[in-house]
């Protein structure tokens, strides 16, 4: 069974001239779960992932896979499978031959090609030329490439792009199954709604900085919630709430109560013999919370005390096993 590895970003900063694409990012991704890496376009997600995979050298800080930089991995393709952008395919090459090129280059058995094409639902089109594939089929072929080495770590950038609803549903189940096997699955997206049914953990960044790290449940906080209560006899309900010392705000459709749960309010109404027409716990939509975090109108406790690394004035010189990055690349 493939072994998952912890992914760690430690005070990672990357500057392209005067622009900080990543700014003091410290985060940890655990095996056995699907982690969503979220942020608006231009937040620094792709740059962060490229740093993790050794494609871009950070200005300061470091990123590791199982405690090692990507360049130090003995068997990279068997350790990490990554698809960062829409893959390019030779239009005249079949799906099977496309994968064969990579398998032979990595010294992997070509029998693995049929296995991964079957896993992603492309077994029936293995002999078709990739030039005629839809965007969704290309996404599946890119995913097949990441699985060639049966790696314990999957790093996927916007993998749902181009998939139809059926394909998205398939992808959700597939990624969750990979995580259940103990793999580390990191999936980037700019849309919370796109991944909230798939991921268990979240990293959210904005302008290169971490604004949230935790599980889906922790994205909202207790004081975000209130209870909506209503009854045909609102006068009686108001009297019962007043008698119990419960503060409330009148609405057109009842009353909003903070710092109380539906069970407590239902018990108050029942004791007073009041029939209720509405009793529900209500909180902000997760997408609303996400937008507040990336826009800076909300600061989450998970990063309130997180240190922010100082960016180095000049990038360090590349080491022998780490080529210099192209600093003209636009931050993403």
C-alpha atoms as a printed R data frame, in Angstrom:
    type eleno elety resid chain resno       x      y       z
1   ATOM     1    CA   UNK     A     1   0.000  0.000   0.000
2   ATOM     2    CA   UNK     A     2   1.441  3.442  -0.928
3   ATOM     3    CA   UNK     A     3   2.662  5.473   2.019
4   ATOM     4    CA   UNK     A     4   1.371  8.998   2.508
5   ATOM     5    CA   UNK     A     5   3.737 11.733   3.639
6   ATOM     6    CA   UNK     A     6   3.349 14.942   5.590
7   ATOM     7    CA   UNK     A     7   3.689 18.055   3.421
8   ATOM     8    CA   UNK     A     8   5.110 21.099   5.195
9   ATOM     9    CA   UNK     A     9   5.519 24.722   4.208
10  ATOM    10    CA   UNK     A    10   7.808 26.548   6.638
11  ATOM    11    CA   UNK     A    11   7.897 30.356   6.440
12  ATOM    12    CA   UNK     A    12   7.819 30.162   2.649
13  ATOM    13    CA   UNK     A    13   8.133 33.483   0.849
14  ATOM    14    CA   UNK     A    14   8.509 33.996  -2.882
15  ATOM    15    CA   UNK     A    15   9.017 37.374  -4.466
16  ATOM    16    CA   UNK     A    16   8.937 38.169  -8.171
17  ATOM    17    CA   UNK     A    17  10.622 41.557  -8.271
18  ATOM    18    CA   UNK     A    18   8.521 43.856  -6.031
19  ATOM    19    CA   UNK     A    19   5.595 41.392  -5.922
20  ATOM    20    CA   UNK     A    20   5.268 38.869  -3.078
21  ATOM    21    CA   UNK     A    21   3.460 35.884  -4.576
22  ATOM    22    CA   UNK     A    22   3.814 33.913  -1.327
23  ATOM    23    CA   UNK     A    23   4.367 35.678   1.974
24  ATOM    24    CA   UNK     A    24   5.490 33.739   5.055
25  ATOM    25    CA   UNK     A    25   3.383 30.635   4.404
26  ATOM    26    CA   UNK     A    26   3.562 28.059   7.185
27  ATOM    27    CA   UNK     A    27   1.198 25.114   6.868
28  ATOM    28    CA   UNK     A    28   1.036 21.337   7.277
29  ATOM    29    CA   UNK     A    29  -0.876 18.748   5.224
30  ATOM    30    CA   UNK     A    30  -1.487 15.328   6.785
31  ATOM    31    CA   UNK     A    31  -1.836 11.920   5.099
32  ATOM    32    CA   UNK     A    32  -5.138 10.086   5.061
33  ATOM    33    CA   UNK     A    33  -7.291 13.076   4.226
34  ATOM    34    CA   UNK     A    34  -8.232 15.223   1.246
35  ATOM    35    CA   UNK     A    35  -6.989 18.745   1.904
36  ATOM    36    CA   UNK     A    36  -8.312 21.666  -0.093
37  ATOM    37    CA   UNK     A    37  -5.836 24.437  -0.924
38  ATOM    38    CA   UNK     A    38  -8.050 27.426  -1.606
39  ATOM    39    CA   UNK     A    39  -7.732 31.052  -2.538
40  ATOM    40    CA   UNK     A    40  -8.858 33.471  -5.239
41  ATOM    41    CA   UNK     A    41  -7.054 33.605  -8.566
42  ATOM    42    CA   UNK     A    42  -3.645 35.182  -8.020
43  ATOM    43    CA   UNK     A    43  -3.538 34.236  -4.310
44  ATOM    44    CA   UNK     A    44  -0.281 32.289  -4.708
45  ATOM    45    CA   UNK     A    45  -1.620 28.716  -4.772
46  ATOM    46    CA   UNK     A    46   0.158 27.550  -7.908
47  ATOM    47    CA   UNK     A    47   3.415 29.258  -6.907
48  ATOM    48    CA   UNK     A    48   3.261 27.517  -3.515
49  ATOM    49    CA   UNK     A    49   2.717 24.137  -5.170
50  ATOM    50    CA   UNK     A    50   5.541 24.760  -7.633
51  ATOM    51    CA   UNK     A    51   7.821 25.508  -4.684
52  ATOM    52    CA   UNK     A    52   6.727 22.247  -3.024
53  ATOM    53    CA   UNK     A    53   7.579 20.342  -6.218
54  ATOM    54    CA   UNK     A    54  10.959 21.998  -6.701
55  ATOM    55    CA   UNK     A    55   9.929 23.920  -9.815
56  ATOM    56    CA   UNK     A    56  10.396 27.330  -8.220
57  ATOM    57    CA   UNK     A    57  13.017 28.263  -5.628
58  ATOM    58    CA   UNK     A    58  11.603 30.232  -2.675
59  ATOM    59    CA   UNK     A    59  13.099 33.560  -1.702
60  ATOM    60    CA   UNK     A    60  13.138 32.265   1.877
61  ATOM    61    CA   UNK     A    61  11.769 29.345   3.846
62  ATOM    62    CA   UNK     A    62  11.330 25.806   2.552
63  ATOM    63    CA   UNK     A    63   8.751 23.172   1.657
64  ATOM    64    CA   UNK     A    64   9.184 19.452   2.257
65  ATOM    65    CA   UNK     A    65   7.561 16.116   1.456
66  ATOM    66    CA   UNK     A    66   8.047 13.632   4.267
67  ATOM    67    CA   UNK     A    67  10.803 15.864   5.641
68  ATOM    68    CA   UNK     A    68  12.680 16.074   2.329
69  ATOM    69    CA   UNK     A    69  12.778 18.644  -0.430
70  ATOM    70    CA   UNK     A    70  11.504 17.329  -3.749
71  ATOM    71    CA   UNK     A    71  15.057 17.323  -5.181
72  ATOM    72    CA   UNK     A    72  16.112 14.962  -2.385
73  ATOM    73    CA   UNK     A    73  13.476 12.291  -3.099
74  ATOM    74    CA   UNK     A    74  15.011  9.034  -4.310
75  ATOM    75    CA   UNK     A    75  11.990  7.984  -6.400
76  ATOM    76    CA   UNK     A    76  10.027 11.163  -7.162
77  ATOM    77    CA   UNK     A    77   7.321  9.725  -9.429
78  ATOM    78    CA   UNK     A    78   6.661  6.881  -6.997
79  ATOM    79    CA   UNK     A    79   6.453  9.355  -4.108
80  ATOM    80    CA   UNK     A    80   4.506 12.272  -5.582
81  ATOM    81    CA   UNK     A    81   2.039 12.436  -8.440
82  ATOM    82    CA   UNK     A    82   1.372 16.012  -9.511
83  ATOM    83    CA   UNK     A    83  -0.744 17.769 -12.124
84  ATOM    84    CA   UNK     A    84  -0.377 21.519 -11.755
85  ATOM    85    CA   UNK     A    85  -1.919 22.825 -14.956
86  ATOM    86    CA   UNK     A    86  -3.910 21.596 -17.917
87  ATOM    87    CA   UNK     A    87  -1.583 18.982 -19.339
88  ATOM    88    CA   UNK     A    88  -0.317 19.319 -22.875
89  ATOM    89    CA   UNK     A    89  -0.645 16.311 -25.139
90  ATOM    90    CA   UNK     A    90   0.789 15.470 -28.527
91  ATOM    91    CA   UNK     A    91  -2.404 15.505 -30.612
92  ATOM    92    CA   UNK     A    92  -1.291 12.525 -32.676
93  ATOM    93    CA   UNK     A    93  -0.335 10.357 -29.718
94  ATOM    94    CA   UNK     A    94  -2.823  7.942 -28.173
95  ATOM    95    CA   UNK     A    95  -3.686  8.049 -24.487
96  ATOM    96    CA   UNK     A    96  -1.741  4.838 -23.884
97  ATOM    97    CA   UNK     A    97   1.327  6.065 -25.778
98  ATOM    98    CA   UNK     A    98   1.240  9.381 -23.948
99  ATOM    99    CA   UNK     A    99   1.567  7.517 -20.642
100 ATOM   100    CA   UNK     A   100   4.100  5.079 -22.091
101 ATOM   101    CA   UNK     A   101   6.589  7.904 -22.675
102 ATOM   102    CA   UNK     A   102   6.509  8.847 -18.980
103 ATOM   103    CA   UNK     A   103   6.499  5.260 -17.737
104 ATOM   104    CA   UNK     A   104   9.601  4.384 -19.747
105 ATOM   105    CA   UNK     A   105  11.391  7.586 -18.673
106 ATOM   106    CA   UNK     A   106  10.743  6.738 -15.000
107 ATOM   107    CA   UNK     A   107  11.587  3.059 -15.370
108 ATOM   108    CA   UNK     A   108   8.041  1.977 -14.539
109 ATOM   109    CA   UNK     A   109   6.447 -1.187 -15.936
110 ATOM   110    CA   UNK     A   110   4.251 -0.472 -18.949
111 ATOM   111    CA   UNK     A   111   1.612 -2.789 -17.457
112 ATOM   112    CA   UNK     A   112   0.828  0.103 -15.147
113 ATOM   113    CA   UNK     A   113  -0.602  2.063 -18.117
114 ATOM   114    CA   UNK     A   114  -3.688 -0.116 -18.448
115 ATOM   115    CA   UNK     A   115  -4.180 -0.021 -14.683
116 ATOM   116    CA   UNK     A   116  -4.277  3.772 -14.411
117 ATOM   117    CA   UNK     A   117  -6.393  4.258 -17.529
118 ATOM   118    CA   UNK     A   118  -8.922  1.902 -15.963
119 ATOM   119    CA   UNK     A   119  -8.798  3.773 -12.655
120 ATOM   120    CA   UNK     A   120  -9.717  7.090 -14.307
121 ATOM   121    CA   UNK     A   121 -12.339  5.659 -16.653
122 ATOM   122    CA   UNK     A   122 -10.373  5.879 -19.901
123 ATOM   123    CA   UNK     A   123  -9.772  2.181 -20.570
124 ATOM   124    CA   UNK     A   124 -12.140  2.230 -23.564
125 ATOM   125    CA   UNK     A   125 -10.268  5.079 -25.262
126 ATOM   126    CA   UNK     A   126  -6.687  3.958 -24.621
127 ATOM   127    CA   UNK     A   127  -6.079  3.675 -28.367
128 ATOM   128    CA   UNK     A   128  -7.660  7.007 -29.285
129 ATOM   129    CA   UNK     A   129  -5.533 10.037 -30.103
130 ATOM   130    CA   UNK     A   130  -5.475 12.619 -27.314
131 ATOM   131    CA   UNK     A   131  -5.991 15.432 -29.833
132 ATOM   132    CA   UNK     A   132  -9.651 14.469 -30.057
133 ATOM   133    CA   UNK     A   133 -10.239 14.363 -26.312
134 ATOM   134    CA   UNK     A   134 -12.616 16.738 -24.542
135 ATOM   135    CA   UNK     A   135 -11.321 18.914 -21.714
136 ATOM   136    CA   UNK     A   136 -12.785 16.504 -19.182
137 ATOM   137    CA   UNK     A   137 -11.048 13.523 -20.811
138 ATOM   138    CA   UNK     A   138  -7.782 15.453 -20.821
139 ATOM   139    CA   UNK     A   139  -8.209 16.081 -17.104
140 ATOM   140    CA   UNK     A   140  -8.691 12.359 -16.535
141 ATOM   141    CA   UNK     A   141  -5.608 11.570 -18.613
142 ATOM   142    CA   UNK     A   142  -3.610 14.078 -16.567
143 ATOM   143    CA   UNK     A   143  -4.821 12.327 -13.413
144 ATOM   144    CA   UNK     A   144  -3.801  8.967 -14.889
145 ATOM   145    CA   UNK     A   145  -0.283 10.345 -15.308
146 ATOM   146    CA   UNK     A   146  -0.113 11.319 -11.635
147 ATOM   147    CA   UNK     A   147  -1.002  7.735 -10.665
148 ATOM   148    CA   UNK     A   148   1.597  5.999 -12.859
149 ATOM   149    CA   UNK     A   149   4.056  5.511 -10.007
150 ATOM   150    CA   UNK     A   150   1.316  4.555  -7.512
151 ATOM   151    CA   UNK     A   151   2.484  7.456  -5.295
152 ATOM   152    CA   UNK     A   152   1.560  8.124  -1.696
153 ATOM   153    CA   UNK     A   153   1.141 11.863  -2.373
154 ATOM   154    CA   UNK     A   154  -1.186 13.477  -4.940
155 ATOM   155    CA   UNK     A   155  -0.919 17.218  -5.682
156 ATOM   156    CA   UNK     A   156  -3.635 18.421  -8.056
157 ATOM   157    CA   UNK     A   157  -4.247 21.958  -9.300
158 ATOM   158    CA   UNK     A   158  -7.919 22.621 -10.210
159 ATOM   159    CA   UNK     A   159  -8.597 18.955 -11.160
160 ATOM   160    CA   UNK     A   160 -12.344 19.499 -11.681
161 ATOM   161    CA   UNK     A   161 -11.885 22.009 -14.523
162 ATOM   162    CA   UNK     A   162 -13.703 20.793 -17.617
163 ATOM   163    CA   UNK     A   163 -15.477 17.901 -15.904
164 ATOM   164    CA   UNK     A   164 -19.225 17.535 -16.293
165 ATOM   165    CA   UNK     A   165 -21.424 16.976 -13.172
166 ATOM   166    CA   UNK     A   166 -21.058 13.199 -13.455
167 ATOM   167    CA   UNK     A   167 -17.285 13.561 -13.747
168 ATOM   168    CA   UNK     A   168 -17.132 15.864 -10.726
169 ATOM   169    CA   UNK     A   169 -19.136 13.361  -8.668
170 ATOM   170    CA   UNK     A   170 -16.757 10.597  -9.761
171 ATOM   171    CA   UNK     A   171 -13.709 12.725  -8.884
172 ATOM   172    CA   UNK     A   172 -15.016 13.415  -5.372
173 ATOM   173    CA   UNK     A   173 -15.406  9.728  -4.596
174 ATOM   174    CA   UNK     A   174 -12.103  8.837  -6.252
175 ATOM   175    CA   UNK     A   175 -10.077 11.367  -4.244
176 ATOM   176    CA   UNK     A   176 -11.743 10.342  -0.978
177 ATOM   177    CA   UNK     A   177 -10.920  6.696  -1.721
178 ATOM   178    CA   UNK     A   178  -7.258  7.586  -2.358
179 ATOM   179    CA   UNK     A   179  -7.159  9.339   1.024
180 ATOM   180    CA   UNK     A   180  -8.802  6.359   2.759
181 ATOM   181    CA   UNK     A   181  -5.897  4.263   1.475
182 ATOM   182    CA   UNK     A   182  -3.592  6.488   3.546
183 ATOM   183    CA   UNK     A   183  -2.364  8.766   0.784
184 ATOM   184    CA   UNK     A   184  -1.851 12.498   1.114
185 ATOM   185    CA   UNK     A   185  -4.191 14.325  -1.267
186 ATOM   186    CA   UNK     A   186  -3.782 18.098  -1.772
187 ATOM   187    CA   UNK     A   187  -6.249 19.728  -4.167
188 ATOM   188    CA   UNK     A   188  -6.155 23.405  -5.119
189 ATOM   189    CA   UNK     A   189  -9.171 25.429  -6.177
190 ATOM   190    CA   UNK     A   190 -10.437 29.000  -6.171
191 ATOM   191    CA   UNK     A   191 -13.999 27.909  -5.335
192 ATOM   192    CA   UNK     A   192 -15.003 26.602  -1.905
193 ATOM   193    CA   UNK     A   193 -18.337 25.356  -3.245
194 ATOM   194    CA   UNK     A   194 -16.439 23.185  -5.725
195 ATOM   195    CA   UNK     A   195 -14.495 21.249  -3.073
196 ATOM   196    CA   UNK     A   196 -16.553 21.418   0.132
197 ATOM   197    CA   UNK     A   197 -18.176 18.046  -0.588
198 ATOM   198    CA   UNK     A   198 -14.772 16.465  -1.176
199 ATOM   199    CA   UNK     A   199 -12.261 17.815   1.331
200 ATOM   200    CA   UNK     A   200 -11.929 17.275   5.067
201 ATOM   201    CA   UNK     A   201  -9.229 19.859   5.743
202 ATOM   202    CA   UNK     A   202  -8.600 23.321   4.348
203 ATOM   203    CA   UNK     A   203  -5.732 25.692   3.742
204 ATOM   204    CA   UNK     A   204  -6.942 29.090   2.553
205 ATOM   205    CA   UNK     A   205  -4.562 31.781   1.362
206 ATOM   206    CA   UNK     A   206  -5.043 35.308   0.121
207 ATOM   207    CA   UNK     A   207  -2.358 37.579  -1.313
208 ATOM   208    CA   UNK     A   208   0.176 34.867  -0.523
209 ATOM   209    CA   UNK     A   209  -0.692 34.659   3.182
210 ATOM   210    CA   UNK     A   210  -2.430 31.946   5.142
211 ATOM   211    CA   UNK     A   211  -5.868 33.079   6.340
212 ATOM   212    CA   UNK     A   212  -7.248 29.735   7.543
213 ATOM   213    CA   UNK     A   213  -6.015 26.257   8.403
214 ATOM   214    CA   UNK     A   214  -8.294 23.582   9.831
215 ATOM   215    CA   UNK     A   215 -11.250 21.364   9.075
216 ATOM   216    CA   UNK     A   216 -14.496 22.342   7.383
217 ATOM   217    CA   UNK     A   217 -16.383 22.508  10.679
218 ATOM   218    CA   UNK     A   218 -13.878 24.977  12.120
219 ATOM   219    CA   UNK     A   219 -14.364 27.450   9.288
220 ATOM   220    CA   UNK     A   220 -17.295 29.002  11.146
221 ATOM   221    CA   UNK     A   221 -17.173 30.062  14.798
222 ATOM   222    CA   UNK     A   222 -19.840 29.708  17.540
223 ATOM   223    CA   UNK     A   223 -20.792 33.390  17.498
224 ATOM   224    CA   UNK     A   224 -21.549 33.118  13.756
225 ATOM   225    CA   UNK     A   225 -24.735 31.207  14.572
226 ATOM   226    CA   UNK     A   226 -28.180 32.212  15.744
227 ATOM   227    CA   UNK     A   227 -31.557 30.499  16.146
228 ATOM   228    CA   UNK     A   228 -34.674 31.552  14.250
229 ATOM   229    CA   UNK     A   229 -37.893 30.931  16.192
230 ATOM   230    CA   UNK     A   230 -41.526 31.734  15.339
231 ATOM   231    CA   UNK     A   231 -45.053 30.840  16.450
232 ATOM   232    CA   UNK     A   232 -48.592 31.645  15.325
233 ATOM   233    CA   UNK     A   233 -49.060 33.388  18.679
234 ATOM   234    CA   UNK     A   234 -46.051 35.709  18.654
235 ATOM   235    CA   UNK     A   235 -47.248 37.657  21.656
236 ATOM   236    CA   UNK     A   236 -47.216 34.529  23.799
237 ATOM   237    CA   UNK     A   237 -43.777 33.579  22.436
238 ATOM   238    CA   UNK     A   238 -42.388 37.018  23.263
239 ATOM   239    CA   UNK     A   239 -43.756 36.751  26.799
240 ATOM   240    CA   UNK     A   240 -42.184 33.315  27.266
241 ATOM   241    CA   UNK     A   241 -38.788 34.522  26.003
242 ATOM   242    CA   UNK     A   242 -38.974 37.613  28.249
243 ATOM   243    CA   UNK     A   243 -39.831 35.469  31.265
244 ATOM   244    CA   UNK     A   244 -36.834 33.237  30.566
245 ATOM   245    CA   UNK     A   245 -34.509 36.243  30.196
246 ATOM   246    CA   UNK     A   246 -33.792 35.444  26.527
247 ATOM   247    CA   UNK     A   247 -32.766 38.411  24.374
248 ATOM   248    CA   UNK     A   248 -34.168 38.401  20.847
249 ATOM   249    CA   UNK     A   249 -34.467 40.524  17.734
250 ATOM   250    CA   UNK     A   250 -37.851 40.721  15.947
251 ATOM   251    CA   UNK     A   251 -37.972 39.730  12.277
252 ATOM   252    CA   UNK     A   252 -40.765 39.720   9.741
253 ATOM   253    CA   UNK     A   253 -40.799 35.949  10.066
254 ATOM   254    CA   UNK     A   254 -40.263 35.534  13.816
255 ATOM   255    CA   UNK     A   255 -37.334 36.272  16.105
256 ATOM   256    CA   UNK     A   256 -33.556 35.862  15.984
257 ATOM   257    CA   UNK     A   257 -31.956 34.611  19.182
258 ATOM   258    CA   UNK     A   258 -28.210 34.529  19.787
259 ATOM   259    CA   UNK     A   259 -26.378 32.564  22.490
260 ATOM   260    CA   UNK     A   260 -29.152 29.963  22.670
261 ATOM   261    CA   UNK     A   261 -29.635 26.647  20.916
262 ATOM   262    CA   UNK     A   262 -32.849 25.270  19.383
263 ATOM   263    CA   UNK     A   263 -33.228 22.629  22.111
264 ATOM   264    CA   UNK     A   264 -33.289 25.248  24.866
265 ATOM   265    CA   UNK     A   265 -35.741 27.478  23.028
266 ATOM   266    CA   UNK     A   266 -37.989 24.560  22.118
267 ATOM   267    CA   UNK     A   267 -38.148 23.550  25.790
268 ATOM   268    CA   UNK     A   268 -39.138 27.098  26.798
269 ATOM   269    CA   UNK     A   269 -41.950 27.122  24.229
270 ATOM   270    CA   UNK     A   270 -43.156 23.651  25.219
271 ATOM   271    CA   UNK     A   271 -43.273 24.564  28.909
272 ATOM   272    CA   UNK     A   272 -45.381 27.608  28.047
273 ATOM   273    CA   UNK     A   273 -47.663 25.497  25.846
274 ATOM   274    CA   UNK     A   274 -46.737 27.409  22.690
275 ATOM   275    CA   UNK     A   275 -46.900 25.661  19.311
276 ATOM   276    CA   UNK     A   276 -43.950 26.668  17.122
277 ATOM   277    CA   UNK     A   277 -44.080 27.209  13.370
278 ATOM   278    CA   UNK     A   278 -40.307 27.594  12.922
279 ATOM   279    CA   UNK     A   279 -37.243 26.618  14.930
280 ATOM   280    CA   UNK     A   280 -33.892 26.399  13.168
281 ATOM   281    CA   UNK     A   281 -30.207 26.963  13.739
282 ATOM   282    CA   UNK     A   282 -28.794 29.338  11.177
283 ATOM   283    CA   UNK     A   283 -25.270 30.378  10.326
284 ATOM   284    CA   UNK     A   284 -23.416 32.046   7.471
285 ATOM   285    CA   UNK     A   285 -22.948 30.194   4.201
286 ATOM   286    CA   UNK     A   286 -19.454 28.719   3.955
287 ATOM   287    CA   UNK     A   287 -18.895 30.604   0.704
288 ATOM   288    CA   UNK     A   288 -19.682 33.849   2.541
289 ATOM   289    CA   UNK     A   289 -17.120 33.021   5.247
290 ATOM   290    CA   UNK     A   290 -14.556 32.120   2.586
291 ATOM   291    CA   UNK     A   291 -15.027 35.463   0.819
292 ATOM   292    CA   UNK     A   292 -14.767 37.353   4.116
293 ATOM   293    CA   UNK     A   293 -11.469 35.602   4.879
294 ATOM   294    CA   UNK     A   294  -9.864 36.242   1.504
295 ATOM   295    CA   UNK     A   295 -11.116 39.838   1.420
296 ATOM   296    CA   UNK     A   296  -9.669 40.528   4.866
297 ATOM   297    CA   UNK     A   297 -12.983 41.418   6.546
298 ATOM   298    CA   UNK     A   298 -12.680 38.386   8.821
299 ATOM   299    CA   UNK     A   299  -9.614 37.075  10.667
300 ATOM   300    CA   UNK     A   300  -9.805 33.490  11.866
301 ATOM   301    CA   UNK     A   301  -8.346 32.393  15.192
302 ATOM   302    CA   UNK     A   302  -6.407 29.587  13.457
303 ATOM   303    CA   UNK     A   303  -3.937 32.121  12.046
304 ATOM   304    CA   UNK     A   304  -4.245 35.034  14.475
305 ATOM   305    CA   UNK     A   305  -0.959 34.164  16.158
306 ATOM   306    CA   UNK     A   306   0.768 32.641  13.132
307 ATOM   307    CA   UNK     A   307   4.217 34.169  12.527
308 ATOM   308    CA   UNK     A   308   4.875 35.898   9.238
309 ATOM   309    CA   UNK     A   309   8.376 35.440   7.862
310 ATOM   310    CA   UNK     A   310  10.422 38.404   6.749
311 ATOM   311    CA   UNK     A   311  11.198 38.222   3.052
312 ATOM   312    CA   UNK     A   312  14.886 38.203   2.277
313 ATOM   313    CA   UNK     A   313  16.246 41.269   0.518
314 ATOM   314    CA   UNK     A   314  17.943 39.078  -2.076
315 ATOM   315    CA   UNK     A   315  17.150 35.467  -3.014
316 ATOM   316    CA   UNK     A   316  19.799 32.954  -1.935
317 ATOM   317    CA   UNK     A   317  22.040 31.481  -4.568
318 ATOM   318    CA   UNK     A   318  20.843 28.155  -5.988
319 ATOM   319    CA   UNK     A   319  22.530 25.013  -4.738
320 ATOM   320    CA   UNK     A   320  24.017 22.405  -7.046
321 ATOM   321    CA   UNK     A   321  20.886 20.240  -6.980
322 ATOM   322    CA   UNK     A   322  18.443 23.121  -7.091
323 ATOM   323    CA   UNK     A   323  18.334 25.135 -10.334
324 ATOM   324    CA   UNK     A   324  17.576 28.808 -10.223
325 ATOM   325    CA   UNK     A   325  13.922 29.647 -10.747
326 ATOM   326    CA   UNK     A   326  12.646 31.859 -13.512
327 ATOM   327    CA   UNK     A   327  11.947 35.071 -11.593
328 ATOM   328    CA   UNK     A   328  10.134 36.518 -14.569
329 ATOM   329    CA   UNK     A   329   7.295 34.048 -14.108
330 ATOM   330    CA   UNK     A   330   4.034 35.751 -13.202
331 ATOM   331    CA   UNK     A   331   2.850 34.905  -9.676
332 ATOM   332    CA   UNK     A   332  -0.290 32.728  -9.438
